[in-house]
Amino acid sequence: MLGRPLALASQIRRPGLTCNTTSTFQSVSLRRWQTTRVRFAPSPTGDLHLGGLRTALFNYLFARHAGESGRFILRIEDTDQKRTVPGATERLIDILHWAGITPDEGPGIPNCPHGPYIQSQRTDIYRQYADLLLQQGAAYQCFCSPERLVQYREGQVKAGKPPVYDKRCSHLSRRTVEENLRQGIPFTVRLRFPGDLKVVPDGVYGNVKVNPHVSDDAILLKSDGYPTYHLANVVDDHLMGITHVLRGEEWLDSTAKHMALYRALGWTMPQFVHLPLLLNSDGTKLSKRTGDVHVEKLRAKGYLPEALVNYTVQLGWWSGTTQDVFTMSELIDQFSLEGINTSNPTVAYEKLDWLNKQHFRMQWQSPSGIQKARLLQTFRDQTTAILPHCNVSDAFLTGAVDLFQDRIVKMTDFPEVAMVCFTDPDFSVERLDSATLEVAQHPDTFVVARTTLEMISAGASSEKSEPARDATFWKVLPKQLVKQTQLKKKTVLRSLRCALTGVMTGPSIVDLMALLGTEECVRRLGIFLSTASPSSPA
């Protein structure tokens, strides 16, 4: 069982909900599970957003932390056919795989015991349980037309009352129901919500008092025969043996209805754990309709999956240590429900940038070579996407990444920050900024360029190989240029950078020259001397 008590969100005000701040995690009456079975159950109404990724991740980590007894299930809740987006399920599965979140059971996974895992393929099952609830009197048929319901809700709102159903059809006689059915009047099936259900036990928020106005007689089966979220969710969680339900705080209002269904069907409830809402920097609720909250967008921006997982897990969970950078294996080892807090975390991408930089360095310097090879291919793909004719060796590309790694935050930064490695300098007056133009036109720069060209050519004609020249020749070149030109070292280095790259910032110009090699340096110096124009003496 779980350890220390959790702090409760006494500061959070939610419509219809009151938190009992004296409750602790242990106060929730739960059975001891021999296995841990959790699920991520998204609706395919669009691309996966940051909140959905967090829910999937918390469930995944909780299952993996349980060891061999833990199972993570992916279930697609597509009963709202009007909002289902074609291809959304496939994209969701792809994103989870990219993030390293692999389900044990789910769509497309062979030999799973509780399939199908797509709710639109399970409608007959839900109808059977809706019939059972009707037989037990725990549900009833509602023949109210959509027009009548809209008119009633509007009247309630105008009167300042909760727009909950007035239970009109809950009192219909059997004869009236049979007559309506004989006439073919469309109907829905509604839950007969018990009036004595007052408290929702939650693993994070403790015992939450539920306002009865929030939990009305919810629709379980729509007039088209499709179940609503409430019925399908509870039936599937039971039949799939779900032991813990980890989901967003926005579903806390629905939990009382789900508890009523568990009671009516005589089933043991899972443990409910609701995760705090994510907020924007201005304190508003994070919406999947605004900002870069979709995981696919963050992936396209060049964030590593390991960094995004590391960032996402800290949106509402704390390890109890000062550690910030985690691998997936470390998260699996340390994750626990006690670490989930009630304060609403703010999504701040500055922290994600920092974590991405840390994970990039870890992977680039990894001794295994597998992660480095993956990164190298990513950088090659990004570079050739911008420069289709760029065809450099792995050794050259590796050297370029080594030179510019301190400037790489997101993986998509590389082509831009390392562009000088792959493109010729352009000394067009209209392209250069004033500072670069001043250096490009200064006579000292031409002196340094000519002298360097002479020294490199002399070195190239010797018997030394290119690797030997990398180790010795380039290292002492600035000192020799200072001696030969009688210019300050600062002037020499500045002139070299300008003549070879056409920009005034970057990594060590000596290291860059060693990477470019003799032939390329000679060629670039030739471009400078033939295209740049020195300023006229004053």
Secondary structure, DSSP 8 states (H G I E B T S, - for coil): ---S-----TT--BTTEEE-TT--GGGS-----SSEEEEE----SSS-BHHHHHHHHHHHHHHHHTGGGEEEEE-B----TTT--TTHHHHHHHHHHHTT---SBSTT-TT-TT---BGGG-HHHHHHHHHHHHHHTSEEEE---HHHHHHHHHHHHHTTS------GGGG--HHHHHHHHHTT---EEEE---TT--EEEETTTEEEEE-TTTS---EEE-TTS-B-HHHHHHHHHHHTT--EEEEEGGGGGGHHHHHHHHHHHT----EEEEE---B-TTSSB--TTSSS-BHHHHHHTT--HHHHHHHHHTSSB--SSS-----HHHHHHH--GGGB-SS--B--HHHHHHHHHHHHHHHHT-TTSHHHHHHHHHHHHHHHHH-TT----HHHHHHHHHHHGGG-SSGGGHHHHTGGGTS-----TTTS-HHHHHHHT-HHHHHHHHHHHHHHHHHHTSS--HHHIIIIIHHHHHHHHHHHH---HHHHHHHHHHHHHSSS--S-HHHHHHHHHHHHHHHHHHHHHHH-------
